[in-house]
Amino acid sequence: IGSLLRVAAAAGLGNVRVIAHDAVAVLRSQIAPETLDEVQILFPDPWPKKRHHKRRLIQAEFALLVATRLCKGGRLLLATDWEPYAEQMHLILNACPLLEKADGPTTRAPTRFERRGLRLGLQVQDLSYRRGGALTTQVVSTGEYPIGIAINGETSAGIRDKGAPLGFK
C-alpha cells in the first residue's frame, strides 16, 4: 500500500482511494452500482486443494457483484498463473449474464509476484471481460432482511445451472 501511495503522490494523482479490507465487503457496502470503470484482480489465491475451492474469490456470486459495480462498458481484468483456476474463472465469467469476454490486449504493470513466477517458469494467463447490458436488479426477501438478489432476472443459482463449477461441496 505504501508503494502505491508513493507512486500516486509522485504522479500527482488526487482521485486515488485505497481501502485495505475484504474485497467482497467493500464491493457490497462501500461501492455503489455502476460506478467503476475497471476492476483488476491480479493473482487471487488459487486454493489448489479441492476441499478449499469454496474459498476462491472468483465464484458466481462475486462475479455478479463485481459486474453490478462496473459501469456499462467497464472492464474486469484478471490474471493468474494457476491453469485450473483460470479454467474455472472462464466458466464462471462466461456464464455471468452481465459480462462478456473482451478481446484485445490487457495493459497492466507486472506485479512482483508475477515477475517471480515468470522467473520460475510459470505461465501467466490474463482474462478480460467487459460489462454489457442494462442492469435491472430485484432483491428477494422474506420480511425485513434481503436473502438474495436477482440481476436481469438471473440469480447466482441460475449461473450454476449453466455449468459453472461453483458448488465444491
Salt bridges, closest charged atoms under 4 A:
GLU34 OE2 - ARG131 NH2 3.20
GLU61 OE2 - ARG160 NH2 2.46
GLU114 OE1 - ARG108 NH1 2.63
ASP126 OD1 - ARG108 NE 2.85
GLU154 OE1 - LYS162 NZ 3.15
